[in-house]
């Protein structure tokens, strides 16, 4: 019994991590509500989850707001660019869908390829900002190059991000609602934590061993 109630017991460690992810998730969602701050919030989310993967994290709130404050300016610029690009892709895709064949189909395929590239950049850009000190231009550049260079990891992470969509295909409404509640409580943080295992492996390849835990600059 003494071992079970030991705070170093795997059960308590696991439950502690679950509680941390729940708090981190709600914190991220709240900070995303003013849309302009969503970039800084996602950057801070990945800053904390990558530290959690390394078992370096002790203070969720302190680390989150530290990253939020430090990266706010660049994250906001990146967020505005990503929102503008998303709007442009949406408008162009709709226009292509209303065009006749074959021009509409060709343009549709082109915009689908751009949408895939957009999603890949979105996957990498905020974790990169959380880990590396760089200009906005180089952050975007590195996001594209890393996404392509580490394509197997990129595909796995995109699949992880797509998992919540599977809820829509569950026939039971009650199960759907229960899972949606779990996504609200844990979703973004759990996805970020899962993806952070891959990001840590990827980013470590670009950081000198003596500064693995520190923020540094990377440029291809």
C-alpha positions as CSV (number, residue, x, y, z in Angstrom):
1,X,0.0,0.0,0.0
2,X,2.9,2.3,0.8
3,X,4.2,2.0,-2.7
4,X,0.8,2.8,-4.2
5,X,0.5,6.1,-2.3
6,X,4.1,7.1,-3.1
7,X,3.9,10.3,-5.2
8,X,6.6,8.9,-7.5
9,X,4.3,6.0,-8.3
10,X,3.7,5.7,-12.1
11,X,-0.1,6.1,-11.5
12,X,0.3,9.4,-9.8
13,X,2.9,10.6,-12.3
14,X,0.4,9.7,-15.1
15,X,-2.5,11.4,-13.4
16,X,-0.4,14.5,-12.7
17,X,0.5,14.7,-16.4
18,X,-3.2,14.4,-17.3
19,X,-4.1,17.2,-14.9
20,X,-1.3,19.4,-16.4
21,X,-2.5,18.8,-19.9
22,X,-6.1,19.6,-18.9
23,X,-5.0,22.9,-17.4
24,X,-2.7,23.7,-20.3
25,X,-5.5,22.9,-22.8
26,X,-8.0,25.3,-21.1
27,X,-5.3,27.9,-20.8
28,X,-4.5,27.7,-24.5
29,X,-8.2,27.8,-25.6
30,X,-8.9,30.9,-23.4
31,X,-5.9,32.7,-24.8
32,X,-7.0,31.8,-28.4
33,X,-10.4,33.4,-28.0
34,X,-9.2,36.9,-29.0
35,X,-8.2,35.5,-32.5
36,X,-5.2,37.9,-32.8
37,X,-3.6,36.1,-29.8
38,X,-4.0,32.6,-31.2
39,X,-0.5,32.4,-32.6
40,X,1.1,33.4,-29.3
41,X,-1.1,30.9,-27.5
42,X,-0.2,28.0,-29.8
43,X,3.5,28.9,-29.6
44,X,3.3,28.9,-25.7
45,X,1.4,25.6,-25.9
46,X,4.2,23.9,-27.8
47,X,6.8,25.5,-25.7
48,X,5.4,23.8,-22.6
49,X,4.6,20.4,-24.2
50,X,8.1,20.1,-25.7
51,X,9.4,20.8,-22.2
52,X,7.0,18.1,-20.8
53,X,8.3,15.6,-23.3
54,X,11.9,16.3,-22.0
55,X,10.6,16.1,-18.4
56,X,11.8,19.7,-17.8
57,X,8.5,21.3,-17.0
58,X,7.4,22.1,-13.4
59,X,5.4,25.3,-13.6
60,X,2.7,25.2,-16.4
61,X,1.3,28.7,-16.0
62,X,4.7,30.4,-15.5
63,X,6.2,28.7,-18.6
64,X,3.1,29.3,-20.7
65,X,3.0,33.0,-20.1
66,X,6.7,33.4,-20.3
67,X,6.6,32.1,-23.9
68,X,3.4,33.9,-24.6
69,X,5.0,37.2,-23.7
70,X,8.4,36.6,-25.3
71,X,7.0,35.4,-28.7
72,X,3.8,37.6,-28.8
73,X,5.0,40.1,-31.4
74,X,6.4,37.5,-33.9
75,X,3.6,35.0,-33.2
76,X,1.0,37.7,-33.9
77,X,2.6,38.7,-37.2
78,X,2.7,35.0,-38.2
79,X,-0.9,34.5,-37.1
80,X,-2.1,37.4,-39.3
81,X,-0.2,36.0,-42.3
82,X,-1.7,32.5,-41.8
83,X,-5.2,33.9,-41.4
84,X,-4.8,36.0,-44.5
85,X,-3.5,33.0,-46.4
86,X,-6.3,30.8,-45.2
87,X,-8.9,33.4,-46.3
88,X,-7.2,33.7,-49.7
89,X,-7.1,30.0,-50.2
90,X,-10.8,29.6,-49.2
91,X,-11.9,32.3,-51.7
92,X,-9.7,31.0,-54.6
93,X,-10.9,27.4,-54.0
94,X,-14.6,28.6,-54.1
95,X,-14.0,30.5,-57.3
96,X,-12.3,27.5,-58.9
97,X,-15.2,25.3,-57.9
98,X,-17.6,27.5,-59.7
99,X,-15.6,27.6,-62.9
100,X,-16.2,25.3,-65.8
101,X,-14.1,22.3,-66.8
102,X,-11.2,21.8,-67.4
103,X,-9.9,25.1,-66.0
104,X,-11.9,24.7,-62.7
105,X,-10.6,21.2,-62.1
106,X,-6.9,22.2,-62.8
107,X,-7.1,25.2,-60.6
108,X,-8.8,23.1,-57.9
109,X,-5.9,20.7,-57.9
110,X,-3.4,23.5,-57.7
111,X,-5.2,25.1,-54.8
112,X,-5.5,21.7,-53.1
113,X,-1.7,21.4,-53.3
114,X,-1.3,24.9,-51.8
115,X,-3.8,23.9,-49.0
116,X,-1.7,20.9,-48.2
117,X,1.4,23.1,-48.1
118,X,-0.4,25.5,-45.9
119,X,-1.4,22.8,-43.4
120,X,2.3,21.6,-43.3
121,X,3.5,25.1,-42.6
122,X,0.8,25.6,-39.9
123,X,2.0,22.3,-38.3
124,X,5.6,23.5,-37.9
125,X,5.6,27.2,-37.7
126,X,4.5,27.7,-34.1
127,X,6.6,24.9,-32.6
128,X,9.6,26.4,-34.5
129,X,8.9,29.8,-33.1
130,X,8.6,28.2,-29.6
131,X,12.0,26.5,-29.9
132,X,14.2,28.7,-32.2
133,X,15.1,32.4,-32.2
134,X,14.7,33.5,-35.8
135,X,13.1,36.1,-38.0
136,X,9.5,35.7,-39.2
137,X,10.8,35.1,-42.8
138,X,13.3,32.4,-41.7
139,X,10.7,30.8,-39.5
140,X,8.4,30.3,-42.4
141,X,11.3,29.1,-44.6
142,X,12.4,26.6,-42.0
143,X,8.8,25.4,-41.5
144,X,8.5,24.5,-45.2
145,X,12.0,22.9,-45.4
146,X,11.6,20.8,-42.2
147,X,8.1,19.7,-43.2
148,X,9.4,18.3,-46.5
149,X,12.7,17.0,-45.2
150,X,11.0,15.1,-42.4
151,X,8.0,14.1,-44.4
152,X,7.3,10.7,-42.6
153,X,7.1,12.5,-39.3
154,X,5.0,15.3,-40.9
155,X,2.5,12.7,-42.2
156,X,2.3,11.0,-38.7
157,X,1.7,14.4,-37.0
158,X,-1.0,15.4,-39.6
159,X,-2.7,12.1,-38.8
160,X,-2.6,12.8,-35.1
161,X,-4.1,16.3,-35.8
162,X,-6.9,14.7,-37.8
163,X,-7.9,12.2,-35.1
164,X,-10.7,14.4,-33.6
165,X,-12.4,14.5,-37.1
166,X,-13.1,10.8,-36.7
167,X,-15.6,11.6,-33.9
168,X,-17.9,12.8,-36.6
169,X,-18.2,9.3,-38.1
170,X,-19.3,7.7,-34.8
171,X,-23.0,6.7,-35.2
172,X,-23.9,7.1,-31.5
173,X,-24.8,10.7,-30.6
174,X,-24.1,10.1,-26.9
175,X,-20.6,8.8,-27.6
176,X,-20.0,11.7,-29.9
177,X,-21.0,14.2,-27.2
178,X,-18.8,12.5,-24.6
179,X,-15.8,12.5,-27.0
180,X,-16.4,16.1,-27.9
181,X,-16.3,17.0,-24.2
182,X,-13.0,15.2,-23.9
183,X,-11.6,17.1,-26.9
184,X,-12.7,20.4,-25.3
185,X,-10.9,19.4,-22.1
186,X,-7.8,17.8,-23.5
187,X,-7.8,18.1,-27.4
188,X,-5.2,20.7,-28.5
189,X,-2.9,20.0,-25.5
190,X,-2.9,16.2,-26.1
191,X,-2.3,16.6,-29.8
192,X,0.5,19.1,-29.2
193,X,2.0,16.8,-26.5
194,X,1.8,13.8,-29.0
195,X,3.4,15.8,-31.8
196,X,6.0,17.3,-29.5
197,X,7.6,13.8,-29.2
198,X,8.3,14.1,-32.9
199,X,9.3,17.8,-32.8
200,X,11.9,17.1,-30.1
201,X,13.5,14.4,-32.3
202,X,13.4,16.7,-35.3
203,X,14.7,19.9,-33.7
204,X,17.5,18.1,-31.8
205,X,19.1,17.4,-35.2
206,X,19.6,21.2,-35.6
207,X,20.8,22.0,-32.1
208,X,24.3,21.5,-30.7
209,X,24.3,18.9,-27.9
210,X,25.4,21.5,-25.3
211,X,22.4,23.7,-26.0
212,X,19.6,21.2,-26.6
213,X,17.4,22.7,-23.9
214,X,18.1,26.3,-24.9
215,X,16.5,28.5,-27.5
216,X,18.8,28.9,-30.5
217,X,18.8,30.1,-34.1
218,X,18.5,27.7,-37.0
219,X,18.7,28.6,-40.7
220,X,18.9,26.4,-43.8
